[in-house]
Amino acid sequence: MIELDGNAIGGELYDVFGMDVTGVMGVCTWCGARAPVAEVVVYMRGPGTVARCRTCHELHIVLVTIHDVTCVDMRGIAALEME
């Protein structure tokens, strides 16, 4: 699969949050690493889009669009830190 960075899901996240969150610092639930959302590793070739931590490779974000509704699972992000 082709690895992309978090900028690849910037538009979808903008639609969900109403703002650009690619520059927001995310804290990984699994390893505690802090990095901008733009630095996650993104895979877009499944039934949904998956974003993983660049440090430990655990799931951060899963995006699935069904009938024009985007469902977001962010259990892999312990916090989003707005600076």
mmCIF file of the N, C-alpha and C atoms, coordinates in Angstrom:
data_MODEL
# 
_entry.id   MODEL 
# 
loop_
_atom_site.group_PDB 
_atom_site.id 
_atom_site.type_symbol 
_atom_site.label_atom_id 
_atom_site.label_alt_id 
_atom_site.label_comp_id 
_atom_site.label_asym_id 
_atom_site.label_entity_id 
_atom_site.label_seq_id 
_atom_site.pdbx_PDB_ins_code 
_atom_site.Cartn_x 
_atom_site.Cartn_y 
_atom_site.Cartn_z 
_atom_site.occupancy 
_atom_site.B_iso_or_equiv 
_atom_site.pdbx_formal_charge 
_atom_site.auth_seq_id 
_atom_site.auth_comp_id 
_atom_site.auth_asym_id 
_atom_site.auth_atom_id 
_atom_site.pdbx_PDB_model_num 
ATOM 1   N N  . MET A 1 1  ? 0.834   -1.188 0.000  1.00 0.00 ? 1  MET A N  1 
ATOM 2   C CA . MET A 1 1  ? 0.000   0.000  0.000  1.00 0.00 ? 1  MET A CA 1 
ATOM 3   C C  . MET A 1 1  ? 0.874   1.246  0.000  1.00 0.00 ? 1  MET A C  1 
ATOM 4   N N  . ILE A 1 2  ? 0.348   2.274  -0.572 1.00 0.00 ? 2  ILE A N  1 
ATOM 5   C CA . ILE A 1 2  ? 1.059   3.548  -0.633 1.00 0.00 ? 2  ILE A CA 1 
ATOM 6   C C  . ILE A 1 2  ? 0.841   4.303  0.676  1.00 0.00 ? 2  ILE A C  1 
ATOM 7   N N  . GLU A 1 3  ? 1.945   4.744  1.273  1.00 0.00 ? 3  GLU A N  1 
ATOM 8   C CA . GLU A 1 3  ? 1.873   5.536  2.495  1.00 0.00 ? 3  GLU A CA 1 
ATOM 9   C C  . GLU A 1 3  ? 1.819   7.016  2.130  1.00 0.00 ? 3  GLU A C  1 
ATOM 10  N N  . LEU A 1 4  ? 0.868   7.709  2.716  1.00 0.00 ? 4  LEU A N  1 
ATOM 11  C CA . LEU A 1 4  ? 0.753   9.157  2.562  1.00 0.00 ? 4  LEU A CA 1 
ATOM 12  C C  . LEU A 1 4  ? 0.909   9.785  3.935  1.00 0.00 ? 4  LEU A C  1 
ATOM 13  N N  . ASP A 1 5  ? 0.970   11.116 3.984  1.00 0.00 ? 5  ASP A N  1 
ATOM 14  C CA . ASP A 1 5  ? 1.003   11.758 5.288  1.00 0.00 ? 5  ASP A CA 1 
ATOM 15  C C  . ASP A 1 5  ? -0.381  12.327 5.607  1.00 0.00 ? 5  ASP A C  1 
ATOM 16  N N  . GLY A 1 6  ? -0.517  12.904 6.786  1.00 0.00 ? 6  GLY A N  1 
ATOM 17  C CA . GLY A 1 6  ? -1.806  13.398 7.266  1.00 0.00 ? 6  GLY A CA 1 
ATOM 18  C C  . GLY A 1 6  ? -2.433  14.482 6.414  1.00 0.00 ? 6  GLY A C  1 
ATOM 19  N N  . ASN A 1 7  ? -1.642  15.137 5.570  1.00 0.00 ? 7  ASN A N  1 
ATOM 20  C CA . ASN A 1 7  ? -2.212  16.149 4.682  1.00 0.00 ? 7  ASN A CA 1 
ATOM 21  C C  . ASN A 1 7  ? -3.211  15.533 3.702  1.00 0.00 ? 7  ASN A C  1 
ATOM 22  N N  . ALA A 1 8  ? -3.059  14.228 3.436  1.00 0.00 ? 8  ALA A N  1 
ATOM 23  C CA . ALA A 1 8  ? -3.961  13.539 2.506  1.00 0.00 ? 8  ALA A CA 1 
ATOM 24  C C  . ALA A 1 8  ? -5.395  13.489 3.030  1.00 0.00 ? 8  ALA A C  1 
ATOM 25  N N  . ILE A 1 9  ? -5.573  13.570 4.351  1.00 0.00 ? 9  ILE A N  1 
ATOM 26  C CA . ILE A 1 9  ? -6.923  13.544 4.933  1.00 0.00 ? 9  ILE A CA 1 
ATOM 27  C C  . ILE A 1 9  ? -7.337  14.907 5.482  1.00 0.00 ? 9  ILE A C  1 
ATOM 28  N N  . GLY A 1 10 ? -6.533  15.924 5.179  1.00 0.00 ? 10 GLY A N  1 
ATOM 29  C CA . GLY A 1 10 ? -6.821  17.268 5.667  1.00 0.00 ? 10 GLY A CA 1 
ATOM 30  C C  . GLY A 1 10 ? -8.197  17.769 5.272  1.00 0.00 ? 10 GLY A C  1 
ATOM 31  N N  . GLY A 1 11 ? -8.613  17.519 4.032  1.00 0.00 ? 11 GLY A N  1 
ATOM 32  C CA . GLY A 1 11 ? -9.926  17.968 3.558  1.00 0.00 ? 11 GLY A CA 1 
ATOM 33  C C  . GLY A 1 11 ? -11.063 17.276 4.289  1.00 0.00 ? 11 GLY A C  1 
ATOM 34  N N  . GLU A 1 12 ? -10.939 15.949 4.472  1.00 0.00 ? 12 GLU A N  1 
ATOM 35  C CA . GLU A 1 12 ? -11.976 15.208 5.198  1.00 0.00 ? 12 GLU A CA 1 
ATOM 36  C C  . GLU A 1 12 ? -12.064 15.666 6.648  1.00 0.00 ? 12 GLU A C  1 
ATOM 37  N N  . LEU A 1 13 ? -10.899 15.883 7.279  1.00 0.00 ? 13 LEU A N  1 
ATOM 38  C CA . LEU A 1 13 ? -10.901 16.349 8.667  1.00 0.00 ? 13 LEU A CA 1 
ATOM 39  C C  . LEU A 1 13 ? -11.467 17.764 8.772  1.00 0.00 ? 13 LEU A C  1 
ATOM 40  N N  . TYR A 1 14 ? -11.204 18.591 7.760  1.00 0.00 ? 14 TYR A N  1 
ATOM 41  C CA . TYR A 1 14 ? -11.778 19.935 7.734  1.00 0.00 ? 14 TYR A CA 1 
ATOM 42  C C  . TYR A 1 14 ? -13.310 19.850 7.679  1.00 0.00 ? 14 TYR A C  1 
ATOM 43  N N  . ASP A 1 15 ? -13.822 18.942 6.857  1.00 0.00 ? 15 ASP A N  1 
ATOM 44  C CA . ASP A 1 15 ? -15.278 18.771 6.767  1.00 0.00 ? 15 ASP A CA 1 
ATOM 45  C C  . ASP A 1 15 ? -15.879 18.339 8.100  1.00 0.00 ? 15 ASP A C  1 
ATOM 46  N N  . VAL A 1 16 ? -15.158 17.524 8.857  1.00 0.00 ? 16 VAL A N  1 
ATOM 47  C CA . VAL A 1 16 ? -15.649 17.027 10.148 1.00 0.00 ? 16 VAL A CA 1 
ATOM 48  C C  . VAL A 1 16 ? -15.530 18.087 11.239 1.00 0.00 ? 16 VAL A C  1 
ATOM 49  N N  . PHE A 1 17 ? -14.355 18.734 11.345 1.00 0.00 ? 17 PHE A N  1 
ATOM 50  C CA . PHE A 1 17 ? -14.084 19.666 12.441 1.00 0.00 ? 17 PHE A CA 1 
ATOM 51  C C  . PHE A 1 17 ? -14.366 21.125 12.118 1.00 0.00 ? 17 PHE A C  1 
ATOM 52  N N  . GLY A 1 18 ? -14.514 21.459 10.844 1.00 0.00 ? 18 GLY A N  1 
ATOM 53  C CA . GLY A 1 18 ? -14.763 22.843 10.468 1.00 0.00 ? 18 GLY A CA 1 
ATOM 54  C C  . GLY A 1 18 ? -13.536 23.727 10.543 1.00 0.00 ? 18 GLY A C  1 
ATOM 55  N N  . MET A 1 19 ? -12.372 23.122 10.619 1.00 0.00 ? 19 MET A N  1 
ATOM 56  C CA . MET A 1 19 ? -11.106 23.862 10.653 1.00 0.00 ? 19 MET A CA 1 
ATOM 57  C C  . MET A 1 19 ? -9.989  22.930 10.197 1.00 0.00 ? 19 MET A C  1 
ATOM 58  N N  . ASP A 1 20 ? -8.868  23.525 9.845  1.00 0.00 ? 20 ASP A N  1 
ATOM 59  C CA . ASP A 1 20 ? -7.702  22.737 9.444  1.00 0.00 ? 20 ASP A CA 1 
ATOM 60  C C  . ASP A 1 20 ? -7.024  22.203 10.705 1.00 0.00 ? 20 ASP A C  1 
ATOM 61  N N  . VAL A 1 21 ? -7.027  20.887 10.886 1.00 0.00 ? 21 VAL A N  1 
ATOM 62  C CA . VAL A 1 21 ? -6.409  20.291 12.074 1.00 0.00 ? 21 VAL A CA 1 
ATOM 63  C C  . VAL A 1 21 ? -5.067  19.623 11.761 1.00 0.00 ? 21 VAL A C  1 
ATOM 64  N N  . THR A 1 22 ? -4.574  19.755 10.529 1.00 0.00 ? 22 THR A N  1 
ATOM 65  C CA . THR A 1 22 ? -3.316  19.096 10.187 1.00 0.00 ? 22 THR A CA 1 
ATOM 66  C C  . THR A 1 22 ? -2.130  19.662 10.977 1.00 0.00 ? 22 THR A C  1 
ATOM 67  N N  . GLY A 1 23 ? -2.232  20.894 11.427 1.00 0.00 ? 23 GLY A N  1 
ATOM 68  C CA . GLY A 1 23 ? -1.159  21.497 12.220 1.00 0.00 ? 23 GLY A CA 1 
ATOM 69  C C  . GLY A 1 23 ? -1.332  21.325 13.716 1.00 0.00 ? 23 GLY A C  1 
ATOM 70  N N  . VAL A 1 24 ? -2.431  20.729 14.136 1.00 0.00 ? 24 VAL A N  1 
ATOM 71  C CA . VAL A 1 24 ? -2.706  20.519 15.561 1.00 0.00 ? 24 VAL A CA 1 
ATOM 72  C C  . VAL A 1 24 ? -1.864  19.346 16.057 1.00 0.00 ? 24 VAL A C  1 
ATOM 73  N N  . MET A 1 25 ? -1.311  19.475 17.261 1.00 0.00 ? 25 MET A N  1 
ATOM 74  C CA . MET A 1 25 ? -0.509  18.406 17.846 1.00 0.00 ? 25 MET A CA 1 
ATOM 75  C C  . MET A 1 25 ? -1.419  17.312 18.379 1.00 0.00 ? 25 MET A C  1 
ATOM 76  N N  . GLY A 1 26 ? -1.148  16.076 17.972 1.00 0.00 ? 26 GLY A N  1 
ATOM 77  C CA . GLY A 1 26 ? -1.878  14.927 18.477 1.00 0.00 ? 26 GLY A CA 1 
ATOM 78  C C  . GLY A 1 26 ? -0.990  14.121 19.405 1.00 0.00 ? 26 GLY A C  1 
ATOM 79  N N  . VAL A 1 27 ? -1.593  13.534 20.439 1.00 0.00 ? 27 VAL A N  1 
ATOM 80  C CA . VAL A 1 27 ? -0.854  12.693 21.378 1.00 0.00 ? 27 VAL A CA 1 
ATOM 81  C C  . VAL A 1 27 ? -1.341  11.256 21.195 1.00 0.00 ? 27 VAL A C  1 
ATOM 82  N N  . CYS A 1 28 ? -0.423  10.352 20.914 1.00 0.00 ? 28 CYS A N  1 
ATOM 83  C CA . CYS A 1 28 ? -0.772  8.955  20.672 1.00 0.00 ? 28 CYS A CA 1 
ATOM 84  C C  . CYS A 1 28 ? -1.226  8.287  21.972 1.00 0.00 ? 28 CYS A C  1 
ATOM 85  N N  . THR A 1 29 ? -2.375  7.632  21.918 1.00 0.00 ? 29 THR A N  1 
ATOM 86  C CA . THR A 1 29 ? -2.894  6.895  23.067 1.00 0.00 ? 29 THR A CA 1 
ATOM 87  C C  . THR A 1 29 ? -1.958  5.764  23.457 1.00 0.00 ? 29 THR A C  1 
ATOM 88  N N  . TRP A 1 30 ? -1.303  5.154  22.484 1.00 0.00 ? 30 TRP A N  1 
ATOM 89  C CA . TRP A 1 30 ? -0.528  3.932  22.720 1.00 0.00 ? 30 TRP A CA 1 
ATOM 90  C C  . TRP A 1 30 ? 0.884   4.190  23.209 1.00 0.00 ? 30 TRP A C  1 
ATOM 91  N N  . CYS A 1 31 ? 1.597   5.132  22.600 1.00 0.00 ? 31 CYS A N  1 
ATOM 92  C CA . CYS A 1 31 ? 3.006   5.339  22.974 1.00 0.00 ? 31 CYS A CA 1 
ATOM 93  C C  . CYS A 1 31 ? 3.284   6.722  23.557 1.00 0.00 ? 31 CYS A C  1 
ATOM 94  N N  . GLY A 1 32 ? 2.321   7.627  23.480 1.00 0.00 ? 32 GLY A N  1 
ATOM 95  C CA . GLY A 1 32 ? 2.497   8.967  24.042 1.00 0.00 ? 32 GLY A CA 1 
ATOM 96  C C  . GLY A 1 32 ? 3.236   9.943  23.142 1.00 0.00 ? 32 GLY A C  1 
ATOM 97  N N  . ALA A 1 33 ? 3.600   9.533  21.947 1.00 0.00 ? 33 ALA A N  1 
ATOM 98  C CA . ALA A 1 33 ? 4.321   10.426 21.030 1.00 0.00 ? 33 ALA A CA 1 
ATOM 99  C C  . ALA A 1 33 ? 3.443   11.631 20.676 1.00 0.00 ? 33 ALA A C  1 
ATOM 100 N N  . ARG A 1 34 ? 4.078   12.809 20.582 1.00 0.00 ? 34 ARG A N  1 
ATOM 101 C CA . ARG A 1 34 ? 3.400   14.044 20.182 1.00 0.00 ? 34 ARG A CA 1 
ATOM 102 C C  . ARG A 1 34 ? 3.887   14.419 18.794 1.00 0.00 ? 34 ARG A C  1 
ATOM 103 N N  . ALA A 1 35 ? 2.940   14.682 17.894 1.00 0.00 ? 35 ALA A N  1 
ATOM 104 C CA . ALA A 1 35 ? 3.303   15.090 16.536 1.00 0.00 ? 35 ALA A CA 1 
ATOM 105 C C  . ALA A 1 35 ? 2.098   15.762 15.900 1.00 0.00 ? 35 ALA A C  1 
ATOM 106 N N  . PRO A 1 36 ? 2.327   16.658 14.936 1.00 0.00 ? 36 PRO A N  1 
ATOM 107 C CA . PRO A 1 36 ? 1.204   17.251 14.214 1.00 0.00 ? 36 PRO A CA 1 
ATOM 108 C C  . PRO A 1 36 ? 0.411   16.165 13.481 1.00 0.00 ? 36 PRO A C  1 
ATOM 109 N N  . VAL A 1 37 ? -0.872  16.369 13.363 1.00 0.00 ? 37 VAL A N  1 
ATOM 110 C CA . VAL A 1 37 ? -1.737  15.428 12.641 1.00 0.00 ? 37 VAL A CA 1 
ATOM 111 C C  . VAL A 1 37 ? -1.208  15.214 11.222 1.00 0.00 ? 37 VAL A C  1 
ATOM 112 N N  . ALA A 1 38 ? -0.588  16.211 10.641 1.00 0.00 ? 38 ALA A N  1 
ATOM 113 C CA . ALA A 1 38 ? -0.038  16.096 9.283  1.00 0.00 ? 38 ALA A CA 1 
ATOM 114 C C  . ALA A 1 38 ? 1.042   15.021 9.180  1.00 0.00 ? 38 ALA A C  1 
ATOM 115 N N  . GLU A 1 39 ? 1.612   14.580 10.308 1.00 0.00 ? 39 GLU A N  1 
ATOM 116 C CA . GLU A 1 39 ? 2.701   13.600 10.270 1.00 0.00 ? 39 GLU A CA 1 
ATOM 117 C C  . GLU A 1 39 ? 2.255   12.152 10.453 1.00 0.00 ? 39 GLU A C  1 
ATOM 118 N N  . VAL A 1 40 ? 0.949   11.904 10.628 1.00 0.00 ? 40 VAL A N  1 
ATOM 119 C CA . VAL A 1 40 ? 0.508   10.509 10.733 1.00 0.00 ? 40 VAL A CA 1 
ATOM 120 C C  . VAL A 1 40 ? 0.744   9.813  9.396  1.00 0.00 ? 40 VAL A C  1 
ATOM 121 N N  . VAL A 1 41 ? 0.780   8.487  9.415  1.00 0.00 ? 41 VAL A N  1 
ATOM 122 C CA . VAL A 1 41 ? 0.925   7.698  8.190  1.00 0.00 ? 41 VAL A CA 1 
ATOM 123 C C  . VAL A 1 41 ? -0.474  7.288  7.754  1.00 0.00 ? 41 VAL A C  1 
ATOM 124 N N  . VAL A 1 42 ? -0.849  7.633  6.524  1.00 0.00 ? 42 VAL A N  1 
ATOM 125 C CA . VAL A 1 42 ? -2.214  7.416  6.031  1.00 0.00 ? 42 VAL A CA 1 
ATOM 126 C C  . VAL A 1 42 ? -2.237  6.370  4.926  1.00 0.00 ? 42 VAL A C  1 
ATOM 127 N N  . TYR A 1 43 ? -3.216  5.478  5.025  1.00 0.00 ? 43 TYR A N  1 
ATOM 128 C CA . TYR A 1 43 ? -3.479  4.468  3.991  1.00 0.00 ? 43 TYR A CA 1 
ATOM 129 C C  . TYR A 1 43 ? -4.911  4.668  3.534  1.00 0.00 ? 43 TYR A C  1 
ATOM 130 N N  . MET A 1 44 ? -5.120  4.820  2.227  1.00 0.00 ? 44 MET A N  1 
ATOM 131 C CA . MET A 1 44 ? -6.445  5.156  1.706  1.00 0.00 ? 44 MET A CA 1 
ATOM 132 C C  . MET A 1 44 ? -7.042  4.078  0.809  1.00 0.00 ? 44 MET A C  1 
ATOM 133 N N  . ARG A 1 45 ? -6.502  2.874  0.759  1.00 0.00 ? 45 ARG A N  1 
ATOM 134 C CA . ARG A 1 45 ? -6.953  1.877  -0.195 1.00 0.00 ? 45 ARG A CA 1 
ATOM 135 C C  . ARG A 1 45 ? -7.925  0.870  0.376  1.00 0.00 ? 45 ARG A C  1 
ATOM 136 N N  . GLY A 1 46 ? -8.571  1.082  1.446  1.00 0.00 ? 46 GLY A N  1 
ATOM 137 C CA . GLY A 1 46 ? -9.529  0.126  1.989  1.00 0.00 ? 46 GLY A CA 1 
ATOM 138 C C  . GLY A 1 46 ? -10.932 0.678  1.899  1.00 0.00 ? 46 GLY A C  1 
ATOM 139 N N  . PRO A 1 47 ? -11.846 0.034  2.578  1.00 0.00 ? 47 PRO A N  1 
ATOM 140 C CA . PRO A 1 47 ? -13.209 0.562  2.604  1.00 0.00 ? 47 PRO A CA 1 
ATOM 141 C C  . PRO A 1 47 ? -13.278 1.878  3.375  1.00 0.00 ? 47 PRO A C  1 
ATOM 142 N N  . GLY A 1 48 ? -12.219 2.171  4.126  1.00 0.00 ? 48 GLY A N  1 
ATOM 143 C CA . GLY A 1 48 ? -12.115 3.433  4.856  1.00 0.00 ? 48 GLY A CA 1 
ATOM 144 C C  . GLY A 1 48 ? -10.683 3.918  4.771  1.00 0.00 ? 48 GLY A C  1 
ATOM 145 N N  . THR A 1 49 ? -10.420 5.039  5.391  1.00 0.00 ? 49 THR A N  1 
ATOM 146 C CA . THR A 1 49 ? -9.079  5.604  5.430  1.00 0.00 ? 49 THR A CA 1 
ATOM 147 C C  . THR A 1 49 ? -8.525  5.400  6.827  1.00 0.00 ? 49 THR A C  1 
ATOM 148 N N  . VAL A 1 50 ? -7.278  4.953  6.920  1.00 0.00 ? 50 VAL A N  1 
ATOM 149 C CA . VAL A 1 50 ? -6.648  4.656  8.194  1.00 0.00 ? 50 VAL A CA 1 
ATOM 150 C C  . VAL A 1 50 ? -5.432  5.553  8.367  1.00 0.00 ? 50 VAL A C  1 
ATOM 151 N N  . ALA A 1 51 ? -5.305  6.154  9.557  1.00 0.00 ? 51 ALA A N  1 
ATOM 152 C CA . ALA A 1 51 ? -4.128  6.944  9.902  1.00 0.00 ? 51 ALA A CA 1 
ATOM 153 C C  . ALA A 1 51 ? -3.454  6.282  11.101 1.00 0.00 ? 51 ALA A C  1 
ATOM 154 N N  . ARG A 1 52 ? -2.150  6.083  11.001 1.00 0.00 ? 52 ARG A N  1 
ATOM 155 C CA . ARG A 1 52 ? -1.392  5.409  12.061 1.00 0.00 ? 52 ARG A CA 1 
ATOM 156 C C  . ARG A 1 52 ? -0.299  6.311  12.605 1.00 0.00 ? 52 ARG A C  1 
ATOM 157 N N  . CYS A 1 53 ? 0.074   6.049  13.849 1.00 0.00 ? 53 CYS A N  1 
ATOM 158 C CA . CYS A 1 53 ? 1.170   6.773  14.500 1.00 0.00 ? 53 CYS A CA 1 
ATOM 159 C C  . CYS A 1 53 ? 2.469   6.480  13.757 1.00 0.00 ? 53 CYS A C  1 
ATOM 160 N N  . ARG A 1 54 ? 3.232   7.511  13.470 1.00 0.00 ? 54 ARG A N  1 
ATOM 161 C CA . ARG A 1 54 ? 4.508   7.337  12.768 1.00 0.00 ? 54 ARG A CA 1 
ATOM 162 C C  . ARG A 1 54 ? 5.538   6.672  13.682 1.00 0.00 ? 54 ARG A C  1 
ATOM 163 N N  . THR A 1 55 ? 5.361   6.757  14.998 1.00 0.00 ? 55 THR A N  1 
ATOM 164 C CA . THR A 1 55 ? 6.324   6.188  15.941 1.00 0.00 ? 55 THR A CA 1 
ATOM 165 C C  . THR A 1 55 ? 6.062   4.714  16.235 1.00 0.00 ? 55 THR A C  1 
ATOM 166 N N  . CYS A 1 56 ? 4.826   4.366  16.656 1.00 0.00 ? 56 CYS A N  1 
ATOM 167 C CA . CYS A 1 56 ? 4.527   2.984  17.060 1.00 0.00 ? 56 CYS A CA 1 
ATOM 168 C C  . CYS A 1 56 ? 3.644   2.236  16.064 1.00 0.00 ? 56 CYS A C  1 
ATOM 169 N N  . HIS A 1 57 ? 3.130   2.921  15.059 1.00 0.00 ? 57 HIS A N  1 
ATOM 170 C CA . HIS A 1 57 ? 2.316   2.342  13.980 1.00 0.00 ? 57 HIS A CA 1 
ATOM 171 C C  . HIS A 1 57 ? 0.937   1.852  14.419 1.00 0.00 ? 57 HIS A C  1 
ATOM 172 N N  . GLU A 1 58 ? 0.492   2.229  15.617 1.00 0.00 ? 58 GLU A N  1 
ATOM 173 C CA . GLU A 1 58 ? -0.860  1.887  16.063 1.00 0.00 ? 58 GLU A CA 1 
ATOM 174 C C  . GLU A 1 58 ? -1.867  2.836  15.407 1.00 0.00 ? 58 GLU A C  1 
ATOM 175 N N  . LEU A 1 59 ? -3.130  2.424  15.386 1.00 0.00 ? 59 LEU A N  1 
ATOM 176 C CA . LEU A 1 59 ? -4.190  3.247  14.787 1.00 0.00 ? 59 LEU A CA 1 
ATOM 177 C C  . LEU A 1 59 ? -4.386  4.552  15.529 1.00 0.00 ? 59 LEU A C  1 
ATOM 178 N N  . HIS A 1 60 ? -4.507  5.630  14.778 1.00 0.00 ? 60 HIS A N  1 
ATOM 179 C CA . HIS A 1 60 ? -4.873  6.931  15.331 1.00 0.00 ? 60 HIS A CA 1 
ATOM 180 C C  . HIS A 1 60 ? -6.291  7.290  14.924 1.00 0.00 ? 60 HIS A C  1 
ATOM 181 N N  . ILE A 1 61 ? -6.543  7.268  13.618 1.00 0.00 ? 61 ILE A N  1 
ATOM 182 C CA . ILE A 1 61 ? -7.822  7.738  13.081 1.00 0.00 ? 61 ILE A CA 1 
ATOM 183 C C  . ILE A 1 61 ? -8.311  6.754  12.017 1.00 0.00 ? 61 ILE A C  1 
ATOM 184 N N  . VAL A 1 62 ? -9.615  6.477  12.040 1.00 0.00 ? 62 VAL A N  1 
ATOM 185 C CA . VAL A 1 62 ? -10.251 5.722  10.968 1.00 0.00 ? 62 VAL A CA 1 
ATOM 186 C C  . VAL A 1 62 ? -11.405 6.578  10.456 1.00 0.00 ? 62 VAL A C  1 
ATOM 187 N N  . LEU A 1 63 ? -11.439 6.823  9.160  1.00 0.00 ? 63 LEU A N  1 
ATOM 188 C CA . LEU A 1 63 ? -12.505 7.599  8.520  1.00 0.00 ? 63 LEU A CA 1 
ATOM 189 C C  . LEU A 1 63 ? -13.244 6.709  7.533  1.00 0.00 ? 63 LEU A C  1 
ATOM 190 N N  . VAL A 1 64 ? -14.555 6.645  7.676  1.00 0.00 ? 64 VAL A N  1 
ATOM 191 C CA . VAL A 1 64 ? -15.382 5.874  6.751  1.00 0.00 ? 64 VAL A CA 1 
ATOM 192 C C  . VAL A 1 64 ? -16.560 6.751  6.350  1.00 0.00 ? 64 VAL A C  1 
ATOM 193 N N  . THR A 1 65 ? -16.801 6.881  5.051  1.00 0.00 ? 65 THR A N  1 
ATOM 194 C CA . THR A 1 65 ? -17.938 7.661  4.564  1.00 0.00 ? 65 THR A CA 1 
ATOM 195 C C  . THR A 1 65 ? -19.000 6.717  4.035  1.00 0.00 ? 65 THR A C  1 
ATOM 196 N N  . ILE A 1 66 ? -20.206 6.838  4.603  1.00 0.00 ? 66 ILE A N  1 
ATOM 197 C CA . ILE A 1 66 ? -21.335 5.998  4.219  1.00 0.00 ? 66 ILE A CA 1 
ATOM 198 C C  . ILE A 1 66 ? -22.515 6.920  3.921  1.00 0.00 ? 66 ILE A C  1 
ATOM 199 N N  . HIS A 1 67 ? -23.033 6.848  2.702  1.00 0.00 ? 67 HIS A N  1 
ATOM 200 C CA . HIS A 1 67 ? -24.176 7.687  2.289  1.00 0.00 ? 67 HIS A CA 1 
ATOM 201 C C  . HIS A 1 67 ? -23.935 9.158  2.615  1.00 0.00 ? 67 HIS A C  1 
ATOM 202 N N  . ASP A 1 68 ? -22.756 9.670  2.238  1.00 0.00 ? 68 ASP A N  1 
ATOM 203 C CA . ASP A 1 68 ? -22.376 11.071 2.432  1.00 0.00 ? 68 ASP A CA 1 
ATOM 204 C C  . ASP A 1 68 ? -22.232 11.489 3.889  1.00 0.00 ? 68 ASP A C  1 
ATOM 205 N N  . VAL A 1 69 ? -22.156 10.538 4.810  1.00 0.00 ? 69 VAL A N  1 
ATOM 206 C CA . VAL A 1 69 ? -21.903 10.826 6.224  1.00 0.00 ? 69 VAL A CA 1 
ATOM 207 C C  . VAL A 1 69 ? -20.540 10.235 6.572  1.00 0.00 ? 69 VAL A C  1 
ATOM 208 N N  . THR A 1 70 ? -19.642 11.068 7.100  1.00 0.00 ? 70 THR A N  1 
ATOM 209 C CA . THR A 1 70 ? -18.313 10.592 7.474  1.00 0.00 ? 70 THR A CA 1 
ATOM 210 C C  . THR A 1 70 ? -18.303 10.233 8.950  1.00 0.00 ? 70 THR A C  1 
ATOM 211 N N  . CYS A 1 71 ? -17.954 8.983  9.221  1.00 0.00 ? 71 CYS A N  1 
ATOM 212 C CA . CYS A 1 71 ? -17.817 8.491  10.597 1.00 0.00 ? 71 CYS A CA 1 
ATOM 213 C C  . CYS A 1 71 ? -16.334 8.515  10.942 1.00 0.00 ? 71 CYS A C  1 
ATOM 214 N N  . VAL A 1 72 ? -16.010 9.029  12.126 1.00 0.00 ? 72 VAL A N  1 
ATOM 215 C CA . VAL A 1 72 ? -14.620 9.185  12.535 1.00 0.00 ? 72 VAL A CA 1 
ATOM 216 C C  . VAL A 1 72 ? -14.393 8.448  13.847 1.00 0.00 ? 72 VAL A C  1 
ATOM 217 N N  . ASP A 1 73 ? -13.393 7.583  13.872 1.00 0.00 ? 73 ASP A N  1 
ATOM 218 C CA . ASP A 1 73 ? -12.972 6.898  15.095 1.00 0.00 ? 73 ASP A CA 1 
ATOM 219 C C  . ASP A 1 73 ? -11.582 7.419  15.412 1.00 0.00 ? 73 ASP A C  1 
ATOM 220 N N  . MET A 1 74 ? -11.449 8.109  16.544 1.00 0.00 ? 74 MET A N  1 
ATOM 221 C CA . MET A 1 74 ? -10.164 8.703  16.925 1.00 0.00 ? 74 MET A CA 1 
ATOM 222 C C  . MET A 1 74 ? -9.654  8.139  18.244 1.00 0.00 ? 74 MET A C  1 
ATOM 223 N N  . ARG A 1 75 ? -9.966  6.891  18.539 1.00 0.00 ? 75 ARG A N  1 
ATOM 224 C CA . ARG A 1 75 ? -9.575  6.338  19.830 1.00 0.00 ? 75 ARG A CA 1 
ATOM 225 C C  . ARG A 1 75 ? -8.063  6.237  19.999 1.00 0.00 ? 75 ARG A C  1 
ATOM 226 N N  . GLY A 1 76 ? -7.313  6.336  18.931 1.00 0.00 ? 76 GLY A N  1 
ATOM 227 C CA . GLY A 1 76 ? -5.859  6.264  19.020 1.00 0.00 ? 76 GLY A CA 1 
ATOM 228 C C  . GLY A 1 76 ? -5.201  7.595  19.337 1.00 0.00 ? 76 GLY A C  1 
ATOM 229 N N  . ILE A 1 77 ? -5.998  8.657  19.455 1.00 0.00 ? 77 ILE A N  1 
ATOM 230 C CA . ILE A 1 77 ? -5.466  9.967  19.813 1.00 0.00 ? 77 ILE A CA 1 
ATOM 231 C C  . ILE A 1 77 ? -5.965  10.319 21.213 1.00 0.00 ? 77 ILE A C  1 
ATOM 232 N N  . ALA A 1 78 ? -5.039  10.402 22.154 1.00 0.00 ? 78 ALA A N  1 
ATOM 233 C CA . ALA A 1 78 ? -5.386  10.703 23.533 1.00 0.00 ? 78 ALA A CA 1 
ATOM 234 C C  . ALA A 1 78 ? -5.794  12.166 23.702 1.00 0.00 ? 78 ALA A C  1 
ATOM 235 N N  . ALA A 1 79 ? -5.177  13.043 22.907 1.00 0.00 ? 79 ALA A N  1 
ATOM 236 C CA . ALA A 1 79 ? -5.477  14.474 23.008 1.00 0.00 ? 79 ALA A CA 1 
ATOM 237 C C  . ALA A 1 79 ? -5.089  15.180 21.716 1.00 0.00 ? 79 ALA A C  1 
ATOM 238 N N  . LEU A 1 80 ? -5.821  16.238 21.420 1.00 0.00 ? 80 LEU A N  1 
ATOM 239 C CA . LEU A 1 80 ? -5.443  17.159 20.353 1.00 0.00 ? 80 LEU A CA 1 
ATOM 240 C C  . LEU A 1 80 ? -5.105  18.467 21.039 1.00 0.00 ? 80 LEU A C  1 
ATOM 241 N N  . GLU A 1 81 ? -3.886  18.937 20.869 1.00 0.00 ? 81 GLU A N  1 
ATOM 242 C CA . GLU A 1 81 ? -3.418  20.144 21.561 1.00 0.00 ? 81 GLU A CA 1 
ATOM 243 C C  . GLU A 1 81 ? -3.361  21.310 20.599 1.00 0.00 ? 81 GLU A C  1 
ATOM 244 N N  . MET A 1 82 ? -4.264  22.257 20.788 1.00 0.00 ? 82 MET A N  1 
ATOM 245 C CA . MET A 1 82 ? -4.286  23.469 19.968 1.00 0.00 ? 82 MET A CA 1 
ATOM 246 C C  . MET A 1 82 ? -3.261  24.440 20.531 1.00 0.00 ? 82 MET A C  1 
ATOM 247 N N  . GLU A 1 83 ? -2.358  24.915 19.686 1.00 0.00 ? 83 GLU A N  1 
ATOM 248 C CA . GLU A 1 83 ? -1.331  25.838 20.172 1.00 0.00 ? 83 GLU A CA 1 
ATOM 249 C C  . GLU A 1 83 ? -1.600  27.223 19.717 1.00 0.00 ? 83 GLU A C  1 
# 
